[in-house]
Amino acid sequence: MVPIAQSETSVSAFRTVGLTKAYETEAGEVHALRGLDVELYKSEAVVMLGPSGSGKSTFLNIIGGLDRPTEGRVYFMNDELTRFDDNALTLYRRHHVGFVFQFYNLIPSLTARENVELVTEISQNPLDPAEALALVGMEHRLNHFPAELSGGEQQRVAVARAVAKRPDVLLCDEPTGALDSKTGISVLEAIEQVNRELKTTTILITHNAGIAAMADRVISFADGRVSNVEVNAHKVSACELAW
């Protein structure tokens, strides 16, 4: 990998300026983010690395509209998210952002298809639930309940649910953290497929440096700051990963 040079043809999806997040604790003020200036580009796949407490998840929550910064600005396309009120942020999350977390959060009493339908029913231009599940290799499990699926299969349903709304952005926070390597790679293949087929800007947080090889760029965090940004000169497919 070599240092990133911004392409003149790159279209910005996100831009942050002086992004800061601080929390008041009994021991005093704690900074989760310390003045981040970051740009993320449309349709790229980014892996964010760093130890626990380095600010990765806080950054993801802010650009995803789940949290607000203490200081600084966040731009999505041509809109400043930090000027949005709560209702505007709700609409932003509903129509533009898909989330995938470490734990699948599927509704146990609903089938895979029905879990995905929960999103498509409130979306403007959704995929058909069966199409979304096929995109992640789960077309043969449409009518199975979560208890009938393996951990990797449940996570792929969660990915299908996240992308069924055709989001501009897919934000993944430790999506393989609860999975073994073989199962985790199957989930990463699903995320890779979404990025390739739907051109969805994809941001993936992980502690696992081995996953970085599938990214277009790798952004490393340390102590609330970006410590390094690199472009992957030899990007590999998820099926070639090993850890």
ZADO-1210 file (C-alpha; in nm, 4 decimals, padded with zeros to 6 digits):
<atoms>
<atom x="00.0000" y="00.0000" z="00.0000" code="MET" pos="1"/>
<atom x="00.1102" y="00.3567" z="-00.0738" code="VAL" pos="2"/>
<atom x="-00.0091" y="00.6978" z="00.0496" code="PRO" pos="3"/>
<atom x="-00.3360" y="00.8110" z="-00.1062" code="ILE" pos="4"/>
<atom x="-00.3387" y="01.0870" z="-00.3640" code="ALA" pos="5"/>
<atom x="-00.6805" y="01.2365" z="-00.4299" code="GLN" pos="6"/>
<atom x="-00.8015" y="01.1743" z="-00.7841" code="SER" pos="7"/>
<atom x="-00.9308" y="01.4715" z="-00.9763" code="GLU" pos="8"/>
<atom x="-01.2238" y="01.2582" z="-01.0871" code="THR" pos="9"/>
<atom x="-01.3220" y="01.1471" z="-00.7357" code="SER" pos="10"/>
<atom x="-01.6683" y="01.2543" z="-00.6264" code="VAL" pos="11"/>
<atom x="-01.7006" y="01.3289" z="-00.2571" code="SER" pos="12"/>
<atom x="-01.9609" y="01.1334" z="-00.0598" code="ALA" pos="13"/>
<atom x="-01.8601" y="01.2660" z="00.2839" code="PHE" pos="14"/>
<atom x="-01.6359" y="01.5456" z="00.4007" code="ARG" pos="15"/>
<atom x="-01.5679" y="01.6328" z="00.7628" code="THR" pos="16"/>
<atom x="-01.4055" y="01.9532" z="00.8858" code="VAL" pos="17"/>
<atom x="-01.2626" y="01.9777" z="01.2376" code="GLY" pos="18"/>
<atom x="-01.4844" y="01.6921" z="01.3570" code="LEU" pos="19"/>
<atom x="-01.4684" y="01.6702" z="01.7369" code="THR" pos="20"/>
<atom x="-01.6649" y="01.4656" z="01.9874" code="LYS" pos="21"/>
<atom x="-01.6189" y="01.5046" z="02.3620" code="ALA" pos="22"/>
<atom x="-01.7980" y="01.3430" z="02.6558" code="TYR" pos="23"/>
<atom x="-01.8190" y="01.4666" z="03.0129" code="GLU" pos="24"/>
<atom x="-01.7289" y="01.2008" z="03.2705" code="THR" pos="25"/>
<atom x="-01.6665" y="01.2048" z="03.6431" code="GLU" pos="26"/>
<atom x="-01.2944" y="01.2063" z="03.5647" code="ALA" pos="27"/>
<atom x="-01.3329" y="01.5044" z="03.3310" code="GLY" pos="28"/>
<atom x="-01.3759" y="01.5589" z="02.9589" code="GLU" pos="29"/>
<atom x="-01.2943" y="01.2658" z="02.7290" code="VAL" pos="30"/>
<atom x="-01.2356" y="01.3216" z="02.3584" code="HIS" pos="31"/>
<atom x="-01.3519" y="01.0454" z="02.1244" code="ALA" pos="32"/>
<atom x="-01.2628" y="01.2503" z="01.8137" code="LEU" pos="33"/>
<atom x="-01.0079" y="01.5301" z="01.7908" code="ARG" pos="34"/>
<atom x="-01.0584" y="01.7603" z="01.4939" code="GLY" pos="35"/>
<atom x="-01.0877" y="01.5144" z="01.2032" code="LEU" pos="36"/>
<atom x="-01.0657" y="01.6332" z="00.8433" code="ASP" pos="37"/>
<atom x="-01.1650" y="01.3301" z="00.6329" code="VAL" pos="38"/>
<atom x="-01.2990" y="01.2849" z="00.2814" code="GLU" pos="39"/>
<atom x="-01.4746" y="00.9691" z="00.1612" code="LEU" pos="40"/>
<atom x="-01.5508" y="00.9162" z="-00.2054" code="TYR" pos="41"/>
<atom x="-01.8595" y="00.7934" z="-00.3846" code="LYS" pos="42"/>
<atom x="-01.8702" y="00.4179" z="-00.4585" code="SER" pos="43"/>
<atom x="-01.5394" y="00.3415" z="-00.2847" code="GLU" pos="44"/>
<atom x="-01.4860" y="00.0677" z="-00.0254" code="ALA" pos="45"/>
<atom x="-01.3001" y="00.1912" z="00.2837" code="VAL" pos="46"/>
<atom x="-01.1758" y="-00.0148" z="00.5764" code="VAL" pos="47"/>
<atom x="-01.1196" y="00.1716" z="00.9029" code="MET" pos="48"/>
<atom x="-00.8694" y="00.0178" z="01.1440" code="LEU" pos="49"/>
<atom x="-00.7736" y="00.0997" z="01.4996" code="GLY" pos="50"/>
<atom x="-00.7884" y="-00.0227" z="01.8591" code="PRO" pos="51"/>
<atom x="-01.0961" y="00.0034" z="02.0794" code="SER" pos="52"/>
<atom x="-01.1484" y="00.3626" z="02.1882" code="GLY" pos="53"/>
<atom x="-00.9671" y="00.5110" z="01.8888" code="SER" pos="54"/>
<atom x="-01.2816" y="00.6850" z="01.7583" code="GLY" pos="55"/>
<atom x="-01.3871" y="00.4612" z="01.4680" code="LYS" pos="56"/>
<atom x="-01.7406" y="00.3859" z="01.5836" code="SER" pos="57"/>
<atom x="-01.7997" y="00.7437" z="01.6991" code="THR" pos="58"/>
<atom x="-01.6992" y="00.8656" z="01.3527" code="PHE" pos="59"/>
<atom x="-01.9313" y="00.6114" z="01.1874" code="LEU" pos="60"/>
<atom x="-02.2233" y="00.7063" z="01.4127" code="ASN" pos="61"/>
<atom x="-02.1809" y="01.0746" z="01.3306" code="ILE" pos="62"/>
<atom x="-02.1638" y="01.0380" z="00.9519" code="ILE" pos="63"/>
<atom x="-02.4539" y="00.7917" z="00.9761" code="GLY" pos="64"/>
<atom x="-02.6708" y="01.0488" z="01.1531" code="GLY" pos="65"/>
<atom x="-02.6952" y="00.8509" z="01.4774" code="LEU" pos="66"/>
<atom x="-02.4944" y="01.1024" z="01.6809" code="ASP" pos="67"/>
<atom x="-02.3916" y="01.4662" z="01.6645" code="ARG" pos="68"/>
<atom x="-02.0416" y="01.6113" z="01.6984" code="PRO" pos="69"/>
<atom x="-01.9422" y="01.8504" z="01.9728" code="THR" pos="70"/>
<atom x="-01.7678" y="02.0692" z="01.7163" code="GLU" pos="71"/>
<atom x="-01.6981" y="02.0616" z="01.3439" code="GLY" pos="72"/>
<atom x="-01.9005" y="02.0002" z="01.0307" code="ARG" pos="73"/>
<atom x="-02.0080" y="01.6967" z="00.8283" code="VAL" pos="74"/>
<atom x="-02.1073" y="01.7206" z="00.4630" code="TYR" pos="75"/>
<atom x="-02.2933" y="01.4487" z="00.2728" code="PHE" pos="76"/>
<atom x="-02.2829" y="01.5230" z="-00.0993" code="MET" pos="77"/>
<atom x="-02.3873" y="01.8906" z="-00.1027" code="ASN" pos="78"/>
<atom x="-02.5709" y="01.8932" z="00.2308" code="ASP" pos="79"/>
<atom x="-02.4302" y="01.9822" z="00.5715" code="GLU" pos="80"/>
<atom x="-02.5578" y="01.7096" z="00.8050" code="LEU" pos="81"/>
<atom x="-02.4542" y="01.9089" z="01.1098" code="THR" pos="82"/>
<atom x="-02.7234" y="02.1651" z="01.0266" code="ARG" pos="83"/>
<atom x="-03.0006" y="01.9017" z="01.0078" code="PHE" pos="84"/>
<atom x="-03.2679" y="01.8849" z="01.2780" code="ASP" pos="85"/>
<atom x="-03.3787" y="01.5500" z="01.4202" code="ASP" pos="86"/>
<atom x="-03.6513" y="01.4985" z="01.1595" code="ASN" pos="87"/>
<atom x="-03.4124" y="01.5673" z="00.8709" code="ALA" pos="88"/>
<atom x="-03.1580" y="01.3247" z="01.0185" code="LEU" pos="89"/>
<atom x="-03.4288" y="01.0569" z="01.0437" code="THR" pos="90"/>
<atom x="-03.5116" y="01.1004" z="00.6745" code="LEU" pos="91"/>
<atom x="-03.1406" y="01.0973" z="00.5882" code="TYR" pos="92"/>
<atom x="-03.0924" y="00.7645" z="00.7677" code="ARG" pos="93"/>
<atom x="-03.4088" y="00.6187" z="00.6174" code="ARG" pos="94"/>
<atom x="-03.3355" y="00.7031" z="00.2557" code="HIS" pos="95"/>
<atom x="-02.9567" y="00.7221" z="00.2246" code="HIS" pos="96"/>
<atom x="-02.7846" y="00.5005" z="00.4826" code="VAL" pos="97"/>
<atom x="-02.7755" y="00.1261" z="00.5468" code="GLY" pos="98"/>
<atom x="-02.6290" y="-00.0035" z="00.8731" code="PHE" pos="99"/>
<atom x="-02.4747" y="-00.3424" z="00.9513" code="VAL" pos="100"/>
<atom x="-02.3594" y="-00.4096" z="01.3075" code="PHE" pos="101"/>
<atom x="-02.1703" y="-00.6901" z="01.4796" code="GLN" pos="102"/>
<atom x="-02.4942" y="-00.8441" z="01.6050" code="PHE" pos="103"/>
<atom x="-02.7593" y="-00.9169" z="01.3472" code="TYR" pos="104"/>
<atom x="-03.0679" y="-00.7716" z="01.5205" code="ASN" pos="105"/>
<atom x="-03.3077" y="-00.9807" z="01.3142" code="LEU" pos="106"/>
<atom x="-03.6633" y="-01.0212" z="01.4418" code="ILE" pos="107"/>
<atom x="-03.6883" y="-01.3889" z="01.5484" code="PRO" pos="108"/>
<atom x="-04.0564" y="-01.4284" z="01.4582" code="SER" pos="109"/>
<atom x="-04.0062" y="-01.3124" z="01.0977" code="LEU" pos="110"/>
<atom x="-03.8551" y="-01.5029" z="00.8049" code="THR" pos="111"/>
<atom x="-03.5524" y="-01.3743" z="00.6153" code="ALA" pos="112"/>
<atom x="-03.7821" y="-01.2272" z="00.3498" code="ARG" pos="113"/>
<atom x="-04.0046" y="-01.0620" z="00.6109" code="GLU" pos="114"/>
<atom x="-03.7051" y="-00.9111" z="00.7934" code="ASN" pos="115"/>
<atom x="-03.5985" y="-00.7460" z="00.4686" code="VAL" pos="116"/>
<atom x="-03.9547" y="-00.6362" z="00.3880" code="GLU" pos="117"/>
<atom x="-03.9532" y="-00.4234" z="00.7035" code="LEU" pos="118"/>
<atom x="-03.7141" y="-00.1887" z="00.5237" code="VAL" pos="119"/>
<atom x="-03.8621" y="-00.2046" z="00.1743" code="THR" pos="120"/>
<atom x="-04.2064" y="-00.1043" z="00.3017" code="GLU" pos="121"/>
<atom x="-04.0781" y="00.2394" z="00.4093" code="ILE" pos="122"/>
<atom x="-03.8278" y="00.3015" z="00.1293" code="SER" pos="123"/>
<atom x="-03.8670" y="00.5203" z="-00.1784" code="GLN" pos="124"/>
<atom x="-03.7169" y="00.2945" z="-00.4444" code="ASN" pos="125"/>
<atom x="-03.6353" y="-00.0401" z="-00.2822" code="PRO" pos="126"/>
<atom x="-03.5099" y="-00.3653" z="-00.4217" code="LEU" pos="127"/>
<atom x="-03.7520" y="-00.6537" z="-00.4134" code="ASP" pos="128"/>
<atom x="-03.6755" y="-00.8440" z="-00.0883" code="PRO" pos="129"/>
<atom x="-03.6002" y="-01.1612" z="-00.2826" code="ALA" pos="130"/>
<atom x="-03.3609" y="-00.9662" z="-00.5074" code="GLU" pos="131"/>
<atom x="-03.1834" y="-00.8184" z="-00.2064" code="ALA" pos="132"/>
<atom x="-03.1416" y="-01.1635" z="-00.0518" code="LEU" pos="133"/>
<atom x="-03.0175" y="-01.3055" z="-00.3818" code="ALA" pos="134"/>
<atom x="-02.7578" y="-01.0286" z="-00.3983" code="LEU" pos="135"/>
<atom x="-02.5986" y="-01.1698" z="-00.0812" code="VAL" pos="136"/>
<atom x="-02.6413" y="-01.5352" z="-00.1747" code="GLY" pos="137"/>
<atom x="-02.9456" y="-01.6060" z="00.0427" code="MET" pos="138"/>
<atom x="-03.2085" y="-01.6695" z="-00.2247" code="GLU" pos="139"/>
<atom x="-03.2437" y="-02.0304" z="-00.1049" code="HIS" pos="140"/>
<atom x="-03.3291" y="-01.9244" z="00.2532" code="ARG" pos="141"/>
<atom x="-03.6119" y="-01.6751" z="00.1928" code="LEU" pos="142"/>
<atom x="-03.8632" y="-01.8477" z="00.4161" code="ASN" pos="143"/>
<atom x="-03.6333" y="-01.9554" z="00.6975" code="HIS" pos="144"/>
<atom x="-03.6477" y="-01.7976" z="01.0417" code="PHE" pos="145"/>
<atom x="-03.3323" y="-01.6609" z="01.2106" code="PRO" pos="146"/>
<atom x="-03.3140" y="-01.9624" z="01.4449" code="ALA" pos="147"/>
<atom x="-03.2869" y="-02.1844" z="01.1366" code="GLU" pos="148"/>
<atom x="-02.9890" y="-01.9887" z="00.9993" code="LEU" pos="149"/>
<atom x="-02.6208" y="-01.9967" z="01.0901" code="SER" pos="150"/>
<atom x="-02.4499" y="-01.6851" z="01.2231" code="GLY" pos="151"/>
<atom x="-02.3033" y="-01.6046" z="00.8833" code="GLY" pos="152"/>
<atom x="-02.6399" y="-01.6536" z="00.7133" code="GLU" pos="153"/>
<atom x="-02.8085" y="-01.4241" z="00.9652" code="GLN" pos="154"/>
<atom x="-02.5479" y="-01.1576" z="00.9020" code="GLN" pos="155"/>
<atom x="-02.5983" y="-01.1866" z="00.5263" code="ARG" pos="156"/>
<atom x="-02.9712" y="-01.1344" z="00.5826" code="VAL" pos="157"/>
<atom x="-02.8786" y="-00.8265" z="00.7863" code="ALA" pos="158"/>
<atom x="-02.6700" y="-00.7010" z="00.4917" code="VAL" pos="159"/>
<atom x="-02.9627" y="-00.7663" z="00.2556" code="ALA" pos="160"/>
<atom x="-03.1935" y="-00.5732" z="00.4868" code="ARG" pos="161"/>
<atom x="-02.9480" y="-00.2818" z="00.4986" code="ALA" pos="162"/>
<atom x="-02.9104" y="-00.2580" z="00.1202" code="VAL" pos="163"/>
<atom x="-03.2706" y="-00.3311" z="00.0189" code="ALA" pos="164"/>
<atom x="-03.3475" y="00.0410" z="00.0349" code="LYS" pos="165"/>
<atom x="-03.0718" y="00.1031" z="-00.2265" code="ARG" pos="166"/>
<atom x="-02.8746" y="00.3249" z="00.0128" code="PRO" pos="167"/>
<atom x="-02.6054" y="00.5615" z="-00.1067" code="ASP" pos="168"/>
<atom x="-02.3910" y="00.4509" z="00.1873" code="VAL" pos="169"/>
<atom x="-02.3413" y="00.1202" z="00.3699" code="LEU" pos="170"/>
<atom x="-02.1863" y="00.1567" z="00.7161" code="LEU" pos="171"/>
<atom x="-02.0577" y="-00.1664" z="00.8708" code="CYS" pos="172"/>
<atom x="-01.9372" y="-00.1730" z="01.2329" code="ASP" pos="173"/>
<atom x="-01.7433" y="-00.4948" z="01.3033" code="GLU" pos="174"/>
<atom x="-01.9727" y="-00.7036" z="01.0777" code="PRO" pos="175"/>
<atom x="-01.7503" y="-01.0141" z="01.1166" code="THR" pos="176"/>
<atom x="-01.6610" y="-00.9613" z="01.4831" code="GLY" pos="177"/>
<atom x="-01.8786" y="-01.2475" z="01.6065" code="ALA" pos="178"/>
<atom x="-01.7886" y="-01.4884" z="01.3249" code="LEU" pos="179"/>
<atom x="-01.5096" y="-01.7342" z="01.2485" code="ASP" pos="180"/>
<atom x="-01.2854" y="-01.6587" z="00.9517" code="SER" pos="181"/>
<atom x="-01.4604" y="-01.8814" z="00.6974" code="LYS" pos="182"/>
<atom x="-01.8049" y="-01.7491" z="00.7882" code="THR" pos="183"/>
<atom x="-01.6738" y="-01.3928" z="00.8114" code="GLY" pos="184"/>
<atom x="-01.5337" y="-01.4110" z="00.4603" code="ILE" pos="185"/>
<atom x="-01.8742" y="-01.5161" z="00.3275" code="SER" pos="186"/>
<atom x="-02.0210" y="-01.2008" z="00.4846" code="VAL" pos="187"/>
<atom x="-01.7417" y="-00.9853" z="00.3408" code="LEU" pos="188"/>
<atom x="-01.8127" y="-01.1361" z="-00.0024" code="GLU" pos="189"/>
<atom x="-02.1741" y="-01.0209" z="00.0355" code="ALA" pos="190"/>
<atom x="-02.0622" y="-00.6683" z="00.1294" code="ILE" pos="191"/>
<atom x="-01.8174" y="-00.6680" z="-00.1616" code="GLU" pos="192"/>
<atom x="-02.0946" y="-00.7750" z="-00.4001" code="GLN" pos="193"/>
<atom x="-02.3151" y="-00.4873" z="-00.2839" code="VAL" pos="194"/>
<atom x="-02.0336" y="-00.2372" z="-00.3357" code="ASN" pos="195"/>
<atom x="-01.9666" y="-00.3730" z="-00.6837" code="ARG" pos="196"/>
<atom x="-02.3243" y="-00.4172" z="-00.8059" code="GLU" pos="197"/>
<atom x="-02.5000" y="-00.1196" z="-00.6459" code="LEU" pos="198"/>
<atom x="-02.1983" y="00.1172" z="-00.6380" code="LYS" pos="199"/>
<atom x="-02.2753" y="00.1813" z="-00.2713" code="THR" pos="200"/>
<atom x="-02.0133" y="00.3787" z="-00.0798" code="THR" pos="201"/>
<atom x="-01.9033" y="00.1231" z="00.1786" code="THR" pos="202"/>
<atom x="-01.7299" y="00.1972" z="00.5097" code="ILE" pos="203"/>
<atom x="-01.6252" y="-00.1041" z="00.7171" code="LEU" pos="204"/>
<atom x="-01.4868" y="-00.0798" z="01.0710" code="ILE" pos="205"/>
<atom x="-01.2765" y="-00.3678" z="01.1995" code="THR" pos="206"/>
<atom x="-00.9979" y="-00.4579" z="01.4421" code="HIS" pos="207"/>
<atom x="-00.8843" y="-00.7186" z="01.1904" code="ASN" pos="208"/>
<atom x="-00.6008" y="-00.5809" z="00.9776" code="ALA" pos="209"/>
<atom x="-00.6321" y="-00.8804" z="00.7428" code="GLY" pos="210"/>
<atom x="-00.9571" y="-00.7396" z="00.6054" code="ILE" pos="211"/>
<atom x="-00.7826" y="-00.4220" z="00.4855" code="ALA" pos="212"/>
<atom x="-00.6645" y="-00.5923" z="00.1654" code="ALA" pos="213"/>
<atom x="-01.0164" y="-00.5832" z="00.0174" code="MET" pos="214"/>
<atom x="-01.0494" y="-00.2046" z="00.0513" code="ALA" pos="215"/>
<atom x="-00.9860" y="00.0705" z="-00.1994" code="ASP" pos="216"/>
<atom x="-00.8473" y="00.2746" z="00.0886" code="ARG" pos="217"/>
<atom x="-00.7477" y="00.2038" z="00.4478" code="VAL" pos="218"/>
<atom x="-00.7920" y="00.4715" z="00.7151" code="ILE" pos="219"/>
<atom x="-00.6243" y="00.4075" z="01.0513" code="SER" pos="220"/>
<atom x="-00.7423" y="00.5700" z="01.3752" code="PHE" pos="221"/>
<atom x="-00.5510" y="00.6293" z="01.6989" code="ALA" pos="222"/>
<atom x="-00.6542" y="00.8341" z="02.0023" code="ASP" pos="223"/>
<atom x="-00.9400" y="01.0094" z="01.8252" code="GLY" pos="224"/>
<atom x="-00.7334" y="01.1095" z="01.5238" code="ARG" pos="225"/>
<atom x="-00.6634" y="00.9700" z="01.1782" code="VAL" pos="226"/>
<atom x="-00.3103" y="00.8345" z="01.2035" code="SER" pos="227"/>
<atom x="-00.2707" y="00.7105" z="00.8466" code="ASN" pos="228"/>
<atom x="-00.4549" y="00.6982" z="00.5128" code="VAL" pos="229"/>
<atom x="-00.3426" y="00.4646" z="00.2365" code="GLU" pos="230"/>
<atom x="-00.4676" y="00.3521" z="-00.1008" code="VAL" pos="231"/>
<atom x="-00.4559" y="-00.0196" z="-00.1633" code="ASN" pos="232"/>
<atom x="-00.2303" y="-00.0674" z="-00.4617" code="ALA" pos="233"/>
<atom x="-00.3044" y="-00.4420" z="-00.4703" code="HIS" pos="234"/>
<atom x="-00.6679" y="-00.4786" z="-00.3739" code="LYS" pos="235"/>
<atom x="-00.7852" y="-00.8395" z="-00.3463" code="VAL" pos="236"/>
<atom x="-01.1292" y="-00.9971" z="-00.3454" code="SER" pos="237"/>
<atom x="-01.2847" y="-01.1035" z="-00.0159" code="ALA" pos="238"/>
<atom x="-01.2522" y="-01.4714" z="-00.1075" code="CYS" pos="239"/>
<atom x="-00.8728" y="-01.4313" z="-00.1115" code="GLU" pos="240"/>
<atom x="-00.8522" y="-01.2958" z="00.2438" code="LEU" pos="241"/>
<atom x="-00.7021" y="-01.4996" z="00.5255" code="ALA" pos="242"/>
<atom x="-00.6669" y="-01.4326" z="00.8964" code="TRP" pos="243"/>
</atoms>
